[in-house]
Amino acid sequence: MDDPTQLSLRALRRAVELANAWIEDLPSRPINVGATPHQMAEQLDEPLPETGTDPDSAVTEWMRRAEPGIVTSSGPRYFGFVVGGTLPAALAGDILTSTIDQNGGIWSLSPAAAQTELAVARWLKELFGLPMSWRGVMTSGATMSNLVGLAAARQWASERLGFDAAEDGLGGHPPIPVISSEAIHASARKALGNLGFGRSSVRTVPAPDGRVDVAALERELASIDGPVIVIGNGGEVNTGQFDDLKALAELCRSHRAGAWLHVDAAFGLFAAVSERYRHLVSGIELADSVCADAHKWLNVPYDSGFAFVRDDEALRAAFATSGAAYLAGSGGWDVDDYTPEMSRRFRALPAWCALRSLGREGYRDLVERCISNATRLARWIDEQSWLELMNAERMREAPFIIVCARYTDPSWDDNEHDRRNGELLDALQADGRVYASTTRWEGKTAIRFAFDNWMTTESDVDIICDVLRDVREHTS
């Protein structure tokens, strides 16, 4: 057997060579070459090899086989889902994370990991203006952050109803009502399903233009005698709209049996970074729990998110590890008592590096630049007779990072509009210069662009305009 150190060094050098080539080509790479499931299966679906190969050869072979299926989602012209890119410091931190391979579950496994996560939580609360007394934890993303916040809410509500949800389960006990708007995100529903509430149990109220009808929510809340969980949105995915979080918090505080306000602010929380846009999340500091993504606007690699919870005791009761004496008494903060995971990747290191490299000023500039880019595209679309800006009112009154649009023609009926926009989006994605996603908004097929990548410039926005025009001309 070769020397283990040399094996590792050779493999790492090869991985760095491949990574360097990827980064050098990133600005000019096609976003998506449209690999099919059949094509990818031909490359990767095969029996386990009987004999092995050199580690550096293995990583080289994977890149060669898989490259047609790699989407350039970290590049400056990916606008499909709210993905974000990877800051240089975060990328370096992520490489170091894998190299030192720390388990961030309990203090004794890695005091460095535990203390770094505490530091990151503190910096994020300072960045967003959240109360320093809140507990902050790193998660795998907004879905798990929603689950963390809603698990704490479930624990709080169950205790008010006279039982312990984490210990006893929900069966045989009074139901815990959950209210949200029709714009509730799928990740919140998924979290509710995992927590035993049921995905379809949410009592939904109207959300005209993506913003909750506060009066309708007030009426629904008044019809419930016991404790309630209310889910608000800080950045709706099709329009970028924000619920009136201050009004929701006041309603929750006045509910006679108590109401827990959870805010899904996967990307919208970052509005708090800028004085110009902070008003959009006004009142979020009055919530009981807040979820957000880090691999969106923090621009760190997958997977990474964070959750903040006001009630530390409710959160710990929801997840505290019990029945394992060998895990007790580790000497410091054990994050596995506050999250669903026990063994955890050291996610805090890339986040620490990103926050240290940009600081408050850098993130303020990033947020304002992204919104400026989105506004630039929205204004151009609004000027074209053959395009309709679906969230025009939103982008005129309170611009954010979502641009929702569709191709339009007075000769098309509703069905033709939907069919043609589907075809045109397919052509746009096949073009490869930019990437957008499809959505349904107010019953209409639309094309959605999201801006949260640190690398995107005004020139990239101009390329979107070129592609929209070219696709129309070549498919009409």
N, C-alpha and C positions, 0 to 999 in steps of 0.2 A: 504494500500500500504506500502511495506517495505521502510525503509529509503533509499532515492536515493543514498546517498554516499555509503552505505553498498552494495546496488545492484551493483554499478559500481565497487567497490573494489572486490567483489566476482567474477564478470565476468572477470575482469582484471587478478586476480590471476589464474583463470582457463585457460585463454588464455596464460598466461606465462607458466603454467605447460605444456600445449600442445606444445608451442613453444620450451621450453627446451627439451622436448622429441624429437622433430623434429631435433633440432640442434645436439643432442647427436647421433642420428642415421644417420645424413646426410652423413658422409663418407662411410657408408656401405649400404645405401639404394639402391635398384634397381632404375635405372634412370627412367624407364618407364615400367609399367606393362601391357601396351597395352589395356587399357579400351576402349570399343567400345561405340559409341553413344547410342546404345540400353541399355547397362549396366548402363551408367550414367543416362539415362532418368529414368530407374527403381529406381534409388536411389533418384533422385531430382525432377522429374517432377510429381507434385501432386497439388491438389487445395490448396488455401490459408487456413491455419488452422483457425477454428472458434474461438478458445480460445488460449491464449498465454501460454508461459512457462517461467521458470526462465531464465535470461540472460546467466548464466553459463551453464545451460542445453542446451540452444540453440547453443552455440558455440561448445560444446562437441558433440552434435548431428550432426552438419554440418561436423566436422572433421571425424566422424565415417562413414558418408555416402559418403563423397567426396574423401576420401583418395585414393581409387583405381585410381582416375583420376588425381592425383597430380603428375606432372612431376618434378623430382629432378633437375631442371635446375639451381639451385643456388649451386649445389654441385661441387666437384673438377673434376668429370669425365663426365661432360656434355660438349660436343664439337660441338653440332649441329649448332645452330645459334649463332651469336656473342652476347651472353647474359651477360656474367660477373656474378659475385657473389655479395654478400653483406658483406662489411667490418663490423666488430663488432661495431665500432663507428657509422657507418651509420645505422645499424639496431636499435641501441639504439635511435639514433636521429629520426628515422622514428616512433618508438613507441611514443616518446615524441611529435612528430608532430601531431599524431592523438589525443593524450591526451589533448593537449592545444588547438587544433582545431582552428588555426588562418586562417583567410582569407587573402591571400597574394595579393589581387587585388589592393588596394589603401593604401596609407600611414596611414590614420586615422583608418582603420580597424585593422592594426597591425604595428606600427612603428618598432617593433622587426623584423617582417618578411621582411619588405621593406629594412631595413638596412642590414639585413643578406644577402639578395640577392645581394645587391650592393657589399658587402664584398666578396661573393663567386665569382662574376663576376671579381672583381679585382684580386683575387687569381688565377683564371683560366687564365686570360690574362698573369699574371706573369709566371705561370707554362708553358704556351705554347709559350711565347715570342711574343704575339700579341700586337699591339699598345694600350697603355693605354687610348687613346682618343676614342676608339671604344665603342659602347654601347653593353653591354652583358645582356641577359635575360635568365631566366630558362623557359623551356618548358616541354611538356610531353614526348618528345623523338625526334629522328632525323627527323621523318616525319613532325612534327610540327615545328622543327627548320628549315627544308628546306622551309616550308611555310612562316615562318617569314622572312628569308633572301630573298626569291623570291618575297614576297609582297613588301618589300622595293625596290627591283629592279624594279618591275612593276611600283611603284610610281615614281621612278626616271625617267624611260623611258617615262612614260605618260606625265610628266611635260616637258620633252624635245620635245614631240610631240604636246604640246599645250593643254593638258587636264589633269584632275585630276582623276586617275583611281579609287581611293577609293570613291570619291563623285559621279562621273559620270558613272562608269562602263566602260567596254571595247566596248560595242556595239556602232556601228556608228562611231568609231574612227579608225585611222590608226593602223594596226596590229603591235604587238611588237614581233619580231622574237626571238626565243630561239634556241641556238645551244648547242649540247653536243655530246658525243661519243656514240657508240652503247652500251657501258658499263654503261650508265646512270642507276641509281638505281630506282627501282619501287617506292620508297618513294618520289623521286623528281618528277616523273611523276604524282603521286597521288596529290602532292602539286600543280602542274601546273593545274591539272584538277579542283581542288577546287578554284583556283584563276581565273578561267575563260579563261585560255590560251587553254585548251584542252590537254588531255594526249597524243594525237597522233600528236600534232602540232610541236613537237620538230624536228628540222633539225639535223639528226644524221650523224656523220662522222665515218669512221672506227676506231677501237681500237684493233689493233693486239696485242695479248697476254694480253688484258685488259688495254692497255695504249693508250691514244688518239693519233691519227696520227696528229701531229701538223701542218704539211704542208697542209693536207686536211682541217683542221679547218681554217687555214689561207685563203685558197681559198674560203671557204664558207663565211667567214666573209667579204672578199673583195667584194663579190657579193651583199652585202646589203648596201643600202645608209643610212638608218636611225639608230637610237640607237638599240643596241642588248643586249640580256642577254646571257652570256656564262656560262655553268655549267661544272665545272671540278670535277674530282674524287680524293679524298685523301684516297685511300684504296679500291680497287675493290673487290667485295665479293667472287669471285672464286679463285683469284690468289694473292690478297693482293697488286696488282700493284698500282702505283701512277702516275697520269698524271704529265707532266713537268709543274708544276704550275708557275714557273718563266717565261717560254716561253709563257704560256697562258696570264699571266698578261701583258707582253710586247705587245702582239698582241692586247689585249683589250685597252691598253693605246694609241696605235698608230691608232686605228680605228677612222676615221675622224669625225664620228657622235657620237662617244662615245660608250663604251661597258662596261657593269657591269659584273664582274667576281664573280660568286657564287661558293664556293667550298663545296661539300658534303664530309665531313671528319668524318663520323659517328664514326668510330673507329680509322682511320688513323691519326687524329690530335694528338693522344697521342705519336706518333713517336717524336714529338718535345720535349718531356720530357727528352729524352736521347741524350747526345752528340753523341753517337755511331750511332743513327738512325735519327737524326734531319735533315740530308740532304734530306731525303725522302719527306719532306714537305717544302723544300726550296722554297721561293717565296710566301708562303701562307700569309705572312704579307702584300703582295701587293694586295691581293684580296679585294673585296668590302663587301662580307659577307661570313661567314663560319658557317656551321652547324655541330653539334656533339651530340653524345649520352652520357648521364651520367650513365645510367644503363648498359652500356657496361664496358669500361675500368676504369671508375671512381669507379666502384663497389659499387654503391648505389642502393637501391630498386627501382622497378618500381613505378610510371612512372617518368622518369626524363631525360631531355636533356638540351642543351643550344645552343644559337645562338649569334653570334657576327656580328655587322653591323657597317661599317665605317661611313655611313651618318646618323647621329642621326635624322636629320630633315625628311629625307625620311621615316625612320622607324616610327616615330611618326605620320606623315601624313597618313601612311597606316592604322594605328590602333587607332588613337586618339578617345576617347569616346566623343560624342557630343549629345546635346539634353537632357541631364539629369542634371538639375541644382543641384540636391541633391548630386551629385558625385563631384562637382567642389570644388576647394579650400581646399584640404584635408590637406595641410600644408607641404608636403614633396613629395618624388618621388612616382608617381603613375604608377606602372608597367602595369596596364591595358591599358594605352595609348601606349604601345609598344608591345603588344601581342594580339592574337585573344581572349583570355579569359578575363572575368571581374572578377568573383569569381574564385579563384585559390587555390589549395592546397599549403601549405607552403613547397614546394620542396627544398628550399634552406637549410633547417636545416640538413637533412641527408648529403647533399653535404658539408656543413660547417664542420660537425663532421668528415666526411671522410678525408677532406683536412687537418684539424687540427691534426688528429691522425697520418697520414702518412707523411705529409709535402713533400717538393720537393724530398728529398732523397728517401723516401719510395715509391713514385710513379715512380721514375727512376728505382729503384730496381724491382718493379712490372713489368714494361714494359720490361725490359731486361730479367727477368726470364721467362715471357710468350713467348718471341721470342726464347729464348734458348730451351724451351720445344718444341715449334713447330719445331725448327731446328733439335732437337734430333729425333723426329718422322720422319721428312722428310728424314733424312740420313738413318734411318733404312729401310724405305720403298724403297728408291733408291737402297738398297743392295739386295732386294728380287726379284728373277726372276719372281715371280708370282704376283707381284704388279707393277703398273706403277705410278710414281709420275708425275701427269699432269702438275704441275707448277714447274717442276724441275729446269729450267733455272732461274726462279725467286728466288727460295729458295737457289740456289747456289750463285747467284750474290748479291742479296739484300734480305736476309730472313726477313719474317715478321710473322704474326700470323695465316695465312691461309695455310692449307695443303690440297691439292686437289689430290686425288688418285683414282685408280680403280684396281680391280682384272683383270688379263690378262692371256691369254692362246693362244699360236700360232694356236691352232686348232679352235678357235672361230672366226667367222666373225663379222662384226660390229653389226648386230642385236643380235647375241648370246652374245656379250660383254655387250650390254645394258641390255638384259634380265637377264643374270647371275648376273650382278652387282646389279640390282634391288632386286633379290632374296637374295643375300648375305647381302645387307644392311638391308633387313627385318630381316634376321637371327641375324645380329649384334645387332639391336635394341631390338629384343626379348630376347637376351642373358641377357640384363639388367645391365651388368657391366659398359659399357660406352655408350654414345649416340653420333652419328654422323648424318649429314643430307645428303640428295641426292641433286644433282645439274646436270645441263647440261653445259658442257664446250666444246666449239668448236664442237658442234654437238654430243657429247659423254656423256653417263650417267656416273657420277662420284660420289665419296663419299668425303664429305668435313668435315674437322676438324678445329675448331676455338679455339684459346687459349687466353682467357682474364680473367680467374678467379684467384683471389688472393690465393686460396687454393690449386691449382694444383701443384703437385710436379713431379719430375722425375719418381717416382714410379708409378704415375698415367699414365705417358706416356708408361711405360713398360707394364702396364695392357692393353693399347690399342693394343700394339704389340701382346700380348698373345691372345686377343680376335680376332684380324684379322687372326691370324694363326688357332685358334680353329674353327672359323666359316668356314674357307676354308676346313679344314679337315673333319668337320662333315656334310657339305652340298655337298661335291664333290662325 
